[in-house]
Amino acid sequence: MSRPAAAPRIASLIGAPTDVGAGARGASMGPEALRVAGLQPALESHGLTVLDRGNLSGPANPWQPPEDGYRHLREVVEWNRRVRDAVAAELALGHLPILMGGDHCLAVGSISAVARHCADTGRKLRVLWLDAHADFNTSALTPSGNVHGMPVACLFGFGPEALTQLANMPAGSPALRTEQIRQIGIRSVDPGEKRFVHAQGLEVFDMRFIDEVGMRQTMERALDGVDANTHLHVSFDVDFLDPDIAPGVGTTIPGGPTYREAQLCMEMVADCGQLASLDIMELNPALDVRNKTALLAVDLVESLFGKSTLMRTRPA
C-alpha cells in the first residue's frame, strides 16, 4: 500500500454525553472518562494540535420502552442531528473530528457528516467498523428496540427517514454503500440480523476469520484499496475488545481481540496514513474498574496516530 499525504494534523474533540440509544445507562459519562484518561495530552504527544470543543447538549434519556420498534427515537434523532452538524463543521475547517460517545447510535450522525463531506469533495470513503456487533438490526428484527444496534442499517437506508436521510446525500441515496465499509471483530449477531447482513453483502471480518488468518491479513484486506484520495473513518466501539481487558462497556461479549491484536489493528490503520475521522463509542465508566477501559482506549487511539513498539525499520 502506498504511503499517501498525511491526514489533517488538527484534531477536534467532540463530546456526546448520551446513552439514549443504549440498553444500559452509563455511556453518557464516556466523554469525561476519556478526558480524565488523558486523551488530549496523549494526542498532543504525537504532534497533533488538539481542540477540545466541549460537550454537545441534547435531550435527556427518558428511559422508556420501545414504540413501534424503536426506543427513544425522537431523542436519538435530535442527538444525531447535533452530532452531524458538529462533525460537519470540523470537516469543513479541515480538522480531524474525534467523536467521544456516548452510545453507538451516534455513528449515524458522524458517518452521515463524513459521507456528505466525501460526496461534496470527491473523495472515496472507507469506514472501519470495530465492534463486537454488526449493528444491522431494524425495528422488525431487533429484540430490544435499542437504536445502538441499528446504526449501520440506518446508514444503508433501512430505518426511519429521519435517520436514513440524515446525510442529505445527492438524489436521496443512503449514506453508505456496501463497498465502503468493513466490519472487524464481530462475534454477536442476532439470527434475523445475520440473514440481513448476508443479503446486503457486507464485508465482515468476524472473530472466526481473525482466528483463522490473524489480524495482519485481516487488516490488509480491510484496508485494500485505500489510497491518497480516501477518507478513512474508524468507528471504534470499545466492546470490540475482549472484556477481560476492557470491562467498562454495557454489552460485554467474550472472545474479542487481545491487547496485541488490537494494537496491531490500530498501528496498521496509522501506517496507511489516511485516518481522517474517528468515533470512540460505548465506553461506560459505571461498569469500569478504576477507569481501566478508558485508559486502554486512549492507549489504542494513540496507536491510531503513530504510537508503536516497532523496533525494526519499516519496509519502504
C-alpha positions as CSV (number, residue, x, y, z in Angstrom):
1,M,0.0,0.0,0.0
2,S,1.4,3.4,-0.9
3,R,2.1,5.9,1.8
4,P,0.0,9.0,0.9
5,A,-0.2,12.5,2.1
6,A,-0.5,13.0,5.9
7,A,-4.0,13.3,7.4
8,P,-5.1,16.6,9.0
9,R,-2.9,17.5,12.0
10,I,-5.6,19.5,13.9
11,A,-7.9,17.2,15.8
12,S,-11.2,18.3,17.4
13,L,-12.6,16.5,20.3
14,I,-16.5,16.5,20.4
15,G,-18.2,15.0,23.4
16,A,-21.6,13.5,23.0
17,P,-22.7,12.5,26.5
18,T,-25.8,10.4,26.0
19,D,-26.9,6.8,26.4
20,V,-30.2,7.4,24.7
21,G,-29.7,4.6,22.2
22,A,-28.4,2.0,24.6
23,G,-29.9,-0.6,26.8
24,A,-27.8,0.2,29.8
25,R,-27.2,3.6,31.5
26,G,-23.7,5.0,31.8
27,A,-22.2,5.6,28.3
28,S,-23.2,9.3,28.8
29,M,-20.2,9.5,31.1
30,G,-17.8,8.3,28.4
31,P,-16.5,11.6,27.2
32,E,-15.4,12.7,30.6
33,A,-13.7,9.4,31.3
34,L,-11.7,9.8,28.1
35,R,-10.6,13.3,29.2
36,V,-9.7,12.0,32.7
37,A,-7.7,9.2,31.0
38,G,-5.6,11.9,29.2
39,L,-6.8,11.7,25.6
40,Q,-5.9,15.3,24.7
41,P,-2.3,15.2,26.0
42,A,-1.8,11.7,24.6
43,L,-2.7,13.0,21.1
44,E,-0.6,16.1,21.5
45,S,2.4,13.9,22.3
46,H,2.1,12.6,18.7
47,G,2.3,16.1,17.1
48,L,-1.4,16.9,16.8
49,T,-2.9,20.2,17.8
50,V,-6.0,19.3,19.8
51,L,-9.0,21.5,20.2
52,D,-11.5,20.3,22.8
53,R,-14.9,21.6,21.7
54,G,-16.6,20.5,24.9
55,N,-19.8,18.5,25.0
56,L,-22.8,18.8,22.8
57,S,-26.1,19.2,24.6
58,G,-29.3,17.3,23.8
59,P,-32.4,15.8,25.2
60,A,-32.2,13.7,28.3
61,N,-32.7,10.0,28.3
62,P,-36.4,9.4,29.1
63,W,-35.7,5.6,29.8
64,Q,-39.0,4.4,28.2
65,P,-39.9,1.2,26.5
66,P,-39.9,1.0,22.7
67,E,-42.6,2.4,20.5
68,D,-43.1,0.9,17.0
69,G,-39.8,-1.0,17.3
70,Y,-37.6,2.0,18.5
71,R,-36.6,3.2,21.9
72,H,-36.3,7.0,22.3
73,L,-36.5,7.7,18.6
74,R,-37.2,11.4,18.9
75,E,-34.2,11.8,21.3
76,V,-31.9,9.6,19.1
77,V,-32.7,11.7,16.0
78,E,-32.0,15.0,17.8
79,W,-28.7,13.8,19.2
80,N,-27.7,12.6,15.8
81,R,-28.6,15.9,14.1
82,R,-26.3,17.7,16.6
83,V,-23.5,15.2,16.1
84,R,-23.8,15.5,12.3
85,D,-23.6,19.3,12.4
86,A,-20.7,19.3,14.8
87,V,-18.7,16.8,12.8
88,A,-19.5,18.5,9.5
89,A,-18.3,21.9,10.9
90,E,-14.9,20.4,11.8
91,L,-14.5,18.7,8.5
92,A,-15.3,22.0,6.7
93,L,-12.4,23.5,8.7
94,G,-10.0,20.8,7.5
95,H,-9.9,19.3,11.0
96,L,-9.9,15.7,12.1
97,P,-13.1,15.2,14.2
98,I,-13.0,12.8,17.1
99,L,-16.4,12.0,18.5
100,M,-16.4,10.9,22.1
101,G,-19.5,8.9,22.9
102,G,-21.9,8.2,24.1
103,D,-23.6,5.1,22.7
104,H,-23.0,3.8,19.1
105,C,-26.3,5.1,17.7
106,L,-24.4,8.4,17.4
107,A,-22.4,7.0,14.5
108,V,-25.4,7.7,12.3
109,G,-24.7,11.4,12.8
110,S,-20.9,11.3,12.5
111,I,-20.8,9.0,9.4
112,S,-23.6,10.9,7.8
113,A,-21.5,14.0,8.0
114,V,-18.4,12.2,6.7
115,A,-20.3,10.7,3.8
116,R,-21.7,14.0,2.7
117,H,-18.3,15.6,3.0
118,C,-16.8,12.9,0.8
119,A,-19.6,13.4,-1.7
120,D,-19.0,17.1,-1.8
121,T,-15.2,16.9,-2.1
122,G,-14.9,14.0,-4.5
123,R,-13.1,11.7,-2.0
124,K,-13.6,8.0,-1.6
125,L,-14.9,6.8,1.7
126,R,-13.8,3.8,3.7
127,V,-15.4,3.0,7.1
128,L,-13.8,0.5,9.5
129,W,-16.4,-0.6,12.0
130,L,-14.6,-2.1,15.0
131,D,-17.3,-3.7,17.1
132,A,-18.5,-7.0,18.7
133,H,-21.8,-6.4,17.0
134,A,-22.8,-5.9,13.3
135,D,-25.4,-3.2,14.4
136,F,-27.5,-4.0,11.4
137,N,-30.8,-4.5,13.1
138,T,-34.1,-2.9,12.1
139,S,-37.3,-2.3,14.0
140,A,-38.7,-5.5,12.6
141,L,-35.6,-7.5,13.6
142,T,-34.5,-6.0,16.9
143,P,-35.3,-7.9,20.1
144,S,-34.9,-4.7,22.2
145,G,-35.6,-1.6,20.1
146,N,-32.3,-0.1,21.2
147,V,-31.1,2.1,18.3
148,H,-27.4,1.5,19.1
149,G,-28.0,-1.9,17.5
150,M,-29.2,-0.3,14.2
151,P,-26.8,2.5,13.1
152,V,-25.2,0.6,10.2
153,A,-28.6,-0.4,8.9
154,C,-29.7,3.2,9.1
155,L,-26.7,4.3,7.2
156,F,-27.6,1.8,4.5
157,G,-31.1,3.3,4.2
158,F,-33.0,0.8,6.4
159,G,-34.8,2.6,9.2
160,P,-36.8,5.8,9.9
161,E,-36.4,8.5,7.3
162,A,-35.2,11.0,10.0
163,L,-32.1,8.8,10.4
164,T,-31.7,7.3,6.9
165,Q,-31.8,10.7,5.2
166,L,-29.6,12.5,7.8
167,A,-26.7,12.8,5.4
168,N,-28.8,14.6,2.7
169,M,-26.9,12.7,0.1
170,P,-27.4,13.6,-3.6
171,A,-30.5,12.0,-5.1
172,G,-31.5,10.9,-1.6
173,S,-29.2,7.9,-1.7
174,P,-28.1,6.2,1.5
175,A,-25.0,7.5,3.3
176,L,-23.1,4.2,2.9
177,R,-22.8,1.6,0.1
178,T,-21.6,-2.0,0.7
179,E,-18.1,-1.4,-0.8
180,Q,-17.4,1.5,1.6
181,I,-17.5,-0.4,5.0
182,R,-15.5,-3.2,6.6
183,Q,-16.7,-4.7,9.9
184,I,-14.0,-6.2,12.2
185,G,-14.2,-8.2,15.4
186,I,-17.9,-9.2,15.0
187,R,-19.0,-12.0,17.3
188,S,-22.5,-11.3,18.4
189,V,-25.3,-11.1,15.7
190,D,-29.0,-11.8,16.1
191,P,-30.3,-14.5,13.8
192,G,-32.5,-12.3,11.6
193,E,-29.8,-9.6,11.6
194,K,-27.3,-12.2,10.3
195,R,-29.5,-13.1,7.3
196,F,-30.0,-9.4,6.6
197,V,-26.2,-8.7,6.7
198,H,-25.6,-11.6,4.2
199,A,-28.4,-10.2,2.0
200,Q,-26.6,-6.9,1.8
201,G,-23.2,-8.4,1.0
202,L,-21.3,-6.7,3.8
203,E,-17.6,-7.5,4.2
204,V,-17.4,-8.8,7.7
205,F,-14.2,-10.0,9.3
206,D,-15.6,-11.8,12.3
207,M,-13.6,-13.3,15.1
208,R,-13.6,-16.7,13.4
209,F,-11.9,-15.1,10.4
210,I,-9.4,-13.3,12.6
211,D,-8.7,-16.5,14.5
212,E,-8.0,-18.3,11.2
213,V,-5.9,-15.8,9.3
214,G,-4.7,-13.4,12.0
215,M,-5.1,-9.7,12.5
216,R,-2.4,-8.8,10.0
217,Q,-4.1,-10.4,7.0
218,T,-7.5,-9.1,8.3
219,M,-6.3,-5.5,8.2
220,E,-4.5,-5.9,4.9
221,R,-7.9,-7.0,3.4
222,A,-9.8,-4.3,5.3
223,L,-7.5,-1.6,4.0
224,D,-7.2,-2.9,0.5
225,G,-7.9,-0.1,-2.0
226,V,-7.3,2.7,0.5
227,D,-5.3,5.4,-1.4
228,A,-4.4,9.0,-1.3
229,N,-7.9,10.0,-2.3
230,T,-9.6,8.0,0.5
231,H,-11.1,9.5,3.6
232,L,-10.8,6.7,6.3
233,H,-13.2,6.8,9.1
234,V,-12.8,4.5,12.1
235,S,-15.8,3.8,14.3
236,F,-14.4,2.2,17.4
237,D,-16.9,0.6,19.8
238,V,-14.9,-0.3,22.9
239,D,-16.8,-3.6,23.1
240,F,-14.7,-4.6,20.1
241,L,-12.1,-5.5,22.7
242,D,-12.2,-8.7,24.8
243,P,-13.9,-7.9,28.1
244,D,-11.0,-9.3,30.1
245,I,-9.0,-6.2,29.1
246,A,-12.0,-3.8,28.6
247,P,-14.8,-4.4,31.1
248,G,-16.2,-0.9,31.0
249,V,-18.9,-1.4,28.4
250,G,-22.6,-2.2,28.5
251,T,-22.6,-5.2,26.2
252,T,-19.6,-7.4,27.0
253,I,-19.1,-10.2,24.6
254,P,-16.3,-12.7,25.3
255,G,-13.7,-13.7,22.7
256,G,-12.7,-10.3,21.4
257,P,-9.3,-9.2,20.2
258,T,-6.4,-9.3,22.6
259,Y,-4.4,-6.3,23.5
260,R,-1.7,-7.1,20.9
261,E,-4.2,-7.9,18.2
262,A,-6.0,-4.6,18.9
263,Q,-2.7,-2.7,18.9
264,L,-1.7,-4.2,15.5
265,C,-5.1,-3.3,14.1
266,M,-4.6,0.4,15.2
267,E,-1.0,0.5,14.1
268,M,-1.9,-0.7,10.6
269,V,-4.5,2.0,10.3
270,A,-1.8,4.5,11.3
271,D,0.6,3.0,8.7
272,C,-1.9,3.7,5.8
273,G,-1.8,7.4,6.6
274,Q,-5.4,8.2,5.7
275,L,-7.3,8.3,9.0
276,A,-9.4,11.4,8.8
277,S,-12.2,11.0,11.4
278,L,-12.8,8.8,14.4
279,D,-15.6,7.7,16.8
280,I,-14.8,6.3,20.3
281,M,-18.1,4.8,21.4
282,E,-19.9,2.9,24.2
283,L,-17.3,3.5,27.0
284,N,-19.3,3.0,30.2
285,P,-17.4,4.2,33.3
286,A,-20.2,3.0,35.6
287,L,-19.2,-0.6,34.7
288,D,-15.4,0.0,34.6
289,V,-12.7,-0.6,37.2
290,R,-10.7,2.5,38.1
291,N,-11.1,3.9,34.6
292,K,-9.1,0.9,33.2
293,T,-11.1,0.7,29.9
294,A,-10.8,4.4,29.2
295,L,-7.0,4.3,29.8
296,L,-6.8,1.3,27.3
297,A,-9.0,3.2,24.8
298,V,-6.6,6.2,25.0
299,D,-3.6,3.9,24.6
300,L,-5.2,2.3,21.4
301,V,-6.2,5.7,20.0
302,E,-2.6,6.8,20.4
303,S,-1.6,3.9,18.2
304,L,-4.0,5.1,15.5
305,F,-1.9,8.3,15.5
306,G,1.5,6.7,15.3
307,K,2.5,5.2,18.7
308,S,4.2,1.9,18.1
309,T,6.6,-0.5,19.8
310,L,8.1,-1.4,16.4
311,M,11.9,-1.5,16.8
312,R,12.8,-2.7,13.2
313,T,12.8,-0.3,10.3
314,R,9.6,-0.5,8.3
315,P,10.0,-1.6,4.7
316,A,9.5,1.2,2.1
